[in-house]
Amino acid sequence: MQPPQPPAVPASGAAPDPRRRRAPGRVPPAAPAPPRRPGGAGSAPPGRRDIRRPQAGRPQPVRPPGGAVPPLSAHDWFAGRLLDVLTGRQPLTMLAGKVRDEAYQQLWELHGQRADWRPRGNRGRTPFVYRCHAYRTYLGALEVSAVVCLDHDVFRALAFRLESGGARATSGYGPERWHCTAVAAR
């Protein structure tokens, strides 16, 4: 058996007539590639209508290998859980073991006082922590202030103190076993 031969090109350099019947076993010529859009590699996938592109000078978020989400810092985690409790999305008991006695009493009182933080009906957006800053004291505790967004253009303040439980602690959050020792909200 002989290998397939390329189609003969007339001496004039013109392409062969496409209406001619092809012999069996011959490979048809490849179709011309569709015209490329400007932008080359990294351009939008077909069917995408918007023109947004990643900005060249803007750093992209760093993710660990495998696409895993990095663990939250202790102050970010506590801010989110306190917001969940104060807005009524989680019960107060979810923080048992992570909040000391005095702070638990403060949180219980805040939970009753901050009924205006709870959403009414199904309107509005889900409350979230807008900004969270932690300041380490000379004793190693974290003084945290957070701005939370309850709804469109409704922001409130949340402040709390985290103290490390040390290596001997059996409860708390993170490797340092952080415990919340004071809570305030406005």
C-alpha positions as protocol buffer text, in pm:
chain_id: "A"
residue {
  index: 1
  type: MET
  ca { x: 0 y: 0 z: 0 }
}
residue {
  index: 2
  type: GLN
  ca { x: 128 y: 341 z: -89 }
}
residue {
  index: 3
  type: PRO
  ca { x: 116 y: 644 z: 141 }
}
residue {
  index: 4
  type: PRO
  ca { x: -135 y: 912 z: 42 }
}
residue {
  index: 5
  type: GLN
  ca { x: -1 y: 1168 z: -199 }
}
residue {
  index: 6
  type: PRO
  ca { x: -63 y: 1540 z: -165 }
}
residue {
  index: 7
  type: PRO
  ca { x: -299 y: 1684 z: -426 }
}
residue {
  index: 8
  type: ALA
  ca { x: -127 y: 1800 z: -738 }
}
residue {
  index: 9
  type: VAL
  ca { x: -109 y: 2175 z: -785 }
}
residue {
  index: 10
  type: PRO
  ca { x: -132 y: 2297 z: -1143 }
}
residue {
  index: 11
  type: ALA
  ca { x: 176 y: 2467 z: -1279 }
}
residue {
  index: 12
  type: SER
  ca { x: -10 y: 2796 z: -1289 }
}
residue {
  index: 13
  type: GLY
  ca { x: -8 y: 2801 z: -905 }
}
residue {
  index: 14
  type: ALA
  ca { x: -388 y: 2810 z: -878 }
}
residue {
  index: 15
  type: ALA
  ca { x: -563 y: 2593 z: -623 }
}
residue {
  index: 16
  type: PRO
  ca { x: -730 y: 2275 z: -746 }
}
residue {
  index: 17
  type: ASP
  ca { x: -1095 y: 2287 z: -837 }
}
residue {
  index: 18
  type: PRO
  ca { x: -1301 y: 2202 z: -520 }
}
residue {
  index: 19
  type: ARG
  ca { x: -1578 y: 2048 z: -732 }
}
residue {
  index: 20
  type: ARG
  ca { x: -1350 y: 1769 z: -843 }
}
residue {
  index: 21
  type: ARG
  ca { x: -1412 y: 1435 z: -688 }
}
residue {
  index: 22
  type: ARG
  ca { x: -1149 y: 1328 z: -437 }
}
residue {
  index: 23
  type: ALA
  ca { x: -992 y: 989 z: -456 }
}
residue {
  index: 24
  type: PRO
  ca { x: -1055 y: 757 z: -159 }
}
residue {
  index: 25
  type: GLY
  ca { x: -780 y: 759 z: 103 }
}
residue {
  index: 26
  type: ARG
  ca { x: -681 y: 1117 z: 36 }
}
residue {
  index: 27
  type: VAL
  ca { x: -693 y: 1373 z: 311 }
}
residue {
  index: 28
  type: PRO
  ca { x: -896 y: 1681 z: 223 }
}
residue {
  index: 29
  type: PRO
  ca { x: -708 y: 2009 z: 251 }
}
residue {
  index: 30
  type: ALA
  ca { x: -740 y: 2188 z: 582 }
}
residue {
  index: 31
  type: ALA
  ca { x: -994 y: 2467 z: 605 }
}
residue {
  index: 32
  type: PRO
  ca { x: -846 y: 2813 z: 649 }
}
residue {
  index: 33
  type: ALA
  ca { x: -819 y: 2928 z: 1012 }
}
residue {
  index: 34
  type: PRO
  ca { x: -1084 y: 3176 z: 1124 }
}
residue {
  index: 35
  type: PRO
  ca { x: -960 y: 3532 z: 1151 }
}
residue {
  index: 36
  type: ARG
  ca { x: -817 y: 3612 z: 1494 }
}
residue {
  index: 37
  type: ARG
  ca { x: -948 y: 3891 z: 1703 }
}
residue {
  index: 38
  type: PRO
  ca { x: -709 y: 4156 z: 1825 }
}
residue {
  index: 39
  type: GLY
  ca { x: -550 y: 4072 z: 2155 }
}
residue {
  index: 40
  type: GLY
  ca { x: -398 y: 3735 z: 2064 }
}
residue {
  index: 41
  type: ALA
  ca { x: -330 y: 3502 z: 2353 }
}
residue {
  index: 42
  type: GLY
  ca { x: -531 y: 3590 z: 2663 }
}
residue {
  index: 43
  type: SER
  ca { x: -820 y: 3738 z: 2471 }
}
residue {
  index: 44
  type: ALA
  ca { x: -1176 y: 3671 z: 2579 }
}
residue {
  index: 45
  type: PRO
  ca { x: -1332 y: 3331 z: 2511 }
}
residue {
  index: 46
  type: PRO
  ca { x: -1580 y: 3306 z: 2224 }
}
residue {
  index: 47
  type: GLY
  ca { x: -1926 y: 3428 z: 2316 }
}
residue {
  index: 48
  type: ARG
  ca { x: -1809 y: 3671 z: 2583 }
}
residue {
  index: 49
  type: ARG
  ca { x: -1965 y: 4011 z: 2532 }
}
residue {
  index: 50
  type: ASP
  ca { x: -1797 y: 4238 z: 2786 }
}
residue {
  index: 51
  type: ILE
  ca { x: -1460 y: 4403 z: 2728 }
}
residue {
  index: 52
  type: ARG
  ca { x: -1312 y: 4376 z: 3078 }
}
residue {
  index: 53
  type: ARG
  ca { x: -956 y: 4256 z: 3099 }
}
residue {
  index: 54
  type: PRO
  ca { x: -721 y: 4201 z: 3394 }
}
residue {
  index: 55
  type: GLN
  ca { x: -518 y: 4510 z: 3462 }
}
residue {
  index: 56
  type: ALA
  ca { x: -149 y: 4464 z: 3391 }
}
residue {
  index: 57
  type: GLY
  ca { x: -15 y: 4659 z: 3689 }
}
residue {
  index: 58
  type: ARG
  ca { x: -259 y: 4520 z: 3944 }
}
residue {
  index: 59
  type: PRO
  ca { x: -132 y: 4227 z: 4154 }
}
residue {
  index: 60
  type: GLN
  ca { x: -343 y: 3915 z: 4131 }
}
residue {
  index: 61
  type: PRO
  ca { x: -453 y: 3740 z: 4453 }
}
residue {
  index: 62
  type: VAL
  ca { x: -211 y: 3473 z: 4567 }
}
residue {
  index: 63
  type: ARG
  ca { x: -358 y: 3127 z: 4612 }
}
residue {
  index: 64
  type: PRO
  ca { x: -179 y: 2828 z: 4756 }
}
residue {
  index: 65
  type: PRO
  ca { x: -110 y: 2537 z: 4518 }
}
residue {
  index: 66
  type: GLY
  ca { x: -413 y: 2327 z: 4439 }
}
residue {
  index: 67
  type: GLY
  ca { x: -653 y: 2622 z: 4447 }
}
residue {
  index: 68
  type: ALA
  ca { x: -719 y: 2594 z: 4821 }
}
residue {
  index: 69
  type: VAL
  ca { x: -842 y: 2905 z: 4998 }
}
residue {
  index: 70
  type: PRO
  ca { x: -591 y: 3030 z: 5256 }
}
residue {
  index: 71
  type: PRO
  ca { x: -717 y: 3011 z: 5616 }
}
residue {
  index: 72
  type: LEU
  ca { x: -856 y: 3331 z: 5765 }
}
residue {
  index: 73
  type: SER
  ca { x: -663 y: 3518 z: 6029 }
}
residue {
  index: 74
  type: ALA
  ca { x: -808 y: 3498 z: 6379 }
}
residue {
  index: 75
  type: HIS
  ca { x: -942 y: 3853 z: 6381 }
}
residue {
  index: 76
  type: ASP
  ca { x: -1113 y: 3815 z: 6040 }
}
residue {
  index: 77
  type: TRP
  ca { x: -1269 y: 3485 z: 6148 }
}
residue {
  index: 78
  type: PHE
  ca { x: -1398 y: 3628 z: 6477 }
}
residue {
  index: 79
  type: ALA
  ca { x: -1536 y: 3940 z: 6306 }
}
residue {
  index: 80
  type: GLY
  ca { x: -1736 y: 3721 z: 6067 }
}
residue {
  index: 81
  type: ARG
  ca { x: -1869 y: 3496 z: 6345 }
}
residue {
  index: 82
  type: LEU
  ca { x: -1964 y: 3791 z: 6568 }
}
residue {
  index: 83
  type: LEU
  ca { x: -2148 y: 3950 z: 6276 }
}
residue {
  index: 84
  type: ASP
  ca { x: -2333 y: 3622 z: 6213 }
}
residue {
  index: 85
  type: VAL
  ca { x: -2444 y: 3611 z: 6577 }
}
residue {
  index: 86
  type: LEU
  ca { x: -2544 y: 3979 z: 6602 }
}
residue {
  index: 87
  type: THR
  ca { x: -2747 y: 3964 z: 6279 }
}
residue {
  index: 88
  type: GLY
  ca { x: -2928 y: 3649 z: 6392 }
}
residue {
  index: 89
  type: ARG
  ca { x: -2789 y: 3423 z: 6119 }
}
residue {
  index: 90
  type: GLN
  ca { x: -2621 y: 3197 z: 6377 }
}
residue {
  index: 91
  type: PRO
  ca { x: -2710 y: 3118 z: 6740 }
}
residue {
  index: 92
  type: LEU
  ca { x: -2505 y: 3270 z: 7020 }
}
residue {
  index: 93
  type: THR
  ca { x: -2400 y: 2923 z: 7132 }
}
residue {
  index: 94
  type: MET
  ca { x: -2187 y: 2877 z: 6818 }
}
residue {
  index: 95
  type: LEU
  ca { x: -1915 y: 3083 z: 6989 }
}
residue {
  index: 96
  type: ALA
  ca { x: -1917 y: 2875 z: 7309 }
}
residue {
  index: 97
  type: GLY
  ca { x: -1562 y: 2785 z: 7400 }
}
residue {
  index: 98
  type: LYS
  ca { x: -1420 y: 3074 z: 7198 }
}
residue {
  index: 99
  type: VAL
  ca { x: -1561 y: 3361 z: 7407 }
}
residue {
  index: 100
  type: ARG
  ca { x: -1470 y: 3412 z: 7775 }
}
residue {
  index: 101
  type: ASP
  ca { x: -1738 y: 3458 z: 8042 }
}
residue {
  index: 102
  type: GLU
  ca { x: -1736 y: 3841 z: 8060 }
}
residue {
  index: 103
  type: ALA
  ca { x: -1736 y: 3875 z: 7682 }
}
residue {
  index: 104
  type: TYR
  ca { x: -2012 y: 3614 z: 7652 }
}
residue {
  index: 105
  type: GLN
  ca { x: -2228 y: 3825 z: 7886 }
}
residue {
  index: 106
  type: GLN
  ca { x: -2149 y: 4138 z: 7678 }
}
residue {
  index: 107
  type: LEU
  ca { x: -2234 y: 3952 z: 7359 }
}
residue {
  index: 108
  type: TRP
  ca { x: -2563 y: 3831 z: 7509 }
}
residue {
  index: 109
  type: GLU
  ca { x: -2658 y: 4190 z: 7596 }
}
residue {
  index: 110
  type: LEU
  ca { x: -2553 y: 4317 z: 7251 }
}
residue {
  index: 111
  type: HIS
  ca { x: -2758 y: 4044 z: 7086 }
}
residue {
  index: 112
  type: GLY
  ca { x: -3068 y: 4175 z: 7261 }
}
residue {
  index: 113
  type: GLN
  ca { x: -2987 y: 4544 z: 7202 }
}
residue {
  index: 114
  type: ARG
  ca { x: -2897 y: 4514 z: 6834 }
}
residue {
  index: 115
  type: ALA
  ca { x: -3230 y: 4395 z: 6699 }
}
residue {
  index: 116
  type: ASP
  ca { x: -3190 y: 4663 z: 6429 }
}
residue {
  index: 117
  type: TRP
  ca { x: -2896 y: 4462 z: 6288 }
}
residue {
  index: 118
  type: ARG
  ca { x: -3127 y: 4175 z: 6195 }
}
residue {
  index: 119
  type: PRO
  ca { x: -3263 y: 4188 z: 5840 }
}
residue {
  index: 120
  type: ARG
  ca { x: -3632 y: 4249 z: 5790 }
}
residue {
  index: 121
  type: GLY
  ca { x: -3791 y: 4044 z: 5514 }
}
residue {
  index: 122
  type: ASN
  ca { x: -3597 y: 3905 z: 5220 }
}
residue {
  index: 123
  type: ARG
  ca { x: -3477 y: 4238 z: 5086 }
}
residue {
  index: 124
  type: GLY
  ca { x: -3124 y: 4376 z: 5100 }
}
residue {
  index: 125
  type: ARG
  ca { x: -2790 y: 4210 z: 5085 }
}
residue {
  index: 126
  type: THR
  ca { x: -2628 y: 3960 z: 5314 }
}
residue {
  index: 127
  type: PRO
  ca { x: -2433 y: 4137 z: 5592 }
}
residue {
  index: 128
  type: PHE
  ca { x: -2055 y: 4114 z: 5555 }
}
residue {
  index: 129
  type: VAL
  ca { x: -1734 y: 4242 z: 5713 }
}
residue {
  index: 130
  type: TYR
  ca { x: -1632 y: 4543 z: 5507 }
}
residue {
  index: 131
  type: ARG
  ca { x: -1300 y: 4618 z: 5675 }
}
residue {
  index: 132
  type: CYS
  ca { x: -1114 y: 4468 z: 5970 }
}
residue {
  index: 133
  type: HIS
  ca { x: -799 y: 4600 z: 6142 }
}
residue {
  index: 134
  type: ALA
  ca { x: -608 y: 4436 z: 6425 }
}
residue {
  index: 135
  type: TYR
  ca { x: -360 y: 4607 z: 6656 }
}
residue {
  index: 136
  type: ARG
  ca { x: -128 y: 4395 z: 6872 }
}
residue {
  index: 137
  type: THR
  ca { x: -80 y: 4520 z: 7228 }
}
residue {
  index: 138
  type: TYR
  ca { x: 250 y: 4489 z: 7413 }
}
residue {
  index: 139
  type: LEU
  ca { x: 104 y: 4192 z: 7604 }
}
residue {
  index: 140
  type: GLY
  ca { x: 33 y: 4007 z: 7278 }
}
residue {
  index: 141
  type: ALA
  ca { x: -344 y: 4054 z: 7270 }
}
residue {
  index: 142
  type: LEU
  ca { x: -521 y: 4177 z: 6957 }
}
residue {
  index: 143
  type: GLU
  ca { x: -743 y: 4485 z: 6973 }
}
residue {
  index: 144
  type: VAL
  ca { x: -968 y: 4459 z: 6666 }
}
residue {
  index: 145
  type: SER
  ca { x: -1196 y: 4714 z: 6503 }
}
residue {
  index: 146
  type: ALA
  ca { x: -1421 y: 4617 z: 6215 }
}
residue {
  index: 147
  type: VAL
  ca { x: -1663 y: 4797 z: 5988 }
}
residue {
  index: 148
  type: VAL
  ca { x: -1957 y: 4579 z: 5887 }
}
residue {
  index: 149
  type: CYS
  ca { x: -2207 y: 4637 z: 5608 }
}
residue {
  index: 150
  type: LEU
  ca { x: -2562 y: 4541 z: 5702 }
}
residue {
  index: 151
  type: ASP
  ca { x: -2742 y: 4657 z: 5388 }
}
residue {
  index: 152
  type: HIS
  ca { x: -2699 y: 4903 z: 5102 }
}
residue {
  index: 153
  type: ASP
  ca { x: -2523 y: 5206 z: 5258 }
}
residue {
  index: 154
  type: VAL
  ca { x: -2580 y: 5084 z: 5617 }
}
residue {
  index: 155
  type: PHE
  ca { x: -2249 y: 5046 z: 5800 }
}
residue {
  index: 156
  type: ARG
  ca { x: -2185 y: 4977 z: 6168 }
}
residue {
  index: 157
  type: ALA
  ca { x: -1879 y: 4941 z: 6393 }
}
residue {
  index: 158
  type: LEU
  ca { x: -1772 y: 4632 z: 6580 }
}
residue {
  index: 159
  type: ALA
  ca { x: -1480 y: 4613 z: 6827 }
}
residue {
  index: 160
  type: PHE
  ca { x: -1343 y: 4320 z: 7022 }
}
residue {
  index: 161
  type: ARG
  ca { x: -1033 y: 4195 z: 7198 }
}
residue {
  index: 162
  type: LEU
  ca { x: -864 y: 3860 z: 7135 }
}
residue {
  index: 163
  type: GLU
  ca { x: -621 y: 3699 z: 7376 }
}
residue {
  index: 164
  type: SER
  ca { x: -409 y: 3394 z: 7312 }
}
residue {
  index: 165
  type: GLY
  ca { x: -494 y: 3086 z: 7515 }
}
residue {
  index: 166
  type: GLY
  ca { x: -143 y: 2949 z: 7485 }
}
residue {
  index: 167
  type: ALA
  ca { x: -27 y: 2598 z: 7406 }
}
residue {
  index: 168
  type: ARG
  ca { x: -215 y: 2444 z: 7700 }
}
residue {
  index: 169
  type: ALA
  ca { x: -557 y: 2578 z: 7598 }
}
residue {
  index: 170
  type: THR
  ca { x: -808 y: 2318 z: 7483 }
}
residue {
  index: 171
  type: SER
  ca { x: -1044 y: 2553 z: 7300 }
}
residue {
  index: 172
  type: GLY
  ca { x: -1025 y: 2868 z: 7091 }
}
residue {
  index: 173
  type: TYR
  ca { x: -953 y: 2949 z: 6728 }
}
residue {
  index: 174
  type: GLY
  ca { x: -634 y: 2890 z: 6533 }
}
residue {
  index: 175
  type: PRO
  ca { x: -298 y: 2754 z: 6640 }
}
residue {
  index: 176
  type: GLU
  ca { x: -266 y: 3017 z: 6916 }
}
residue {
  index: 177
  type: ARG
  ca { x: -613 y: 2930 z: 7054 }
}
residue {
  index: 178
  type: TRP
  ca { x: -749 y: 3285 z: 7044 }
}
residue {
  index: 179
  type: HIS
  ca { x: -1036 y: 3372 z: 7279 }
}
residue {
  index: 180
  type: CYS
  ca { x: -1257 y: 3679 z: 7267 }
}
residue {
  index: 181
  type: THR
  ca { x: -1244 y: 3867 z: 7599 }
}
residue {
  index: 182
  type: ALA
  ca { x: -1438 y: 4188 z: 7521 }
}
residue {
  index: 183
  type: VAL
  ca { x: -1701 y: 4294 z: 7265 }
}
residue {
  index: 184
  type: ALA
  ca { x: -1861 y: 4627 z: 7170 }
}
residue {
  index: 185
  type: ALA
  ca { x: -2085 y: 4731 z: 6880 }
}
residue {
  index: 186
  type: ARG
  ca { x: -2232 y: 5063 z: 6761 }
}
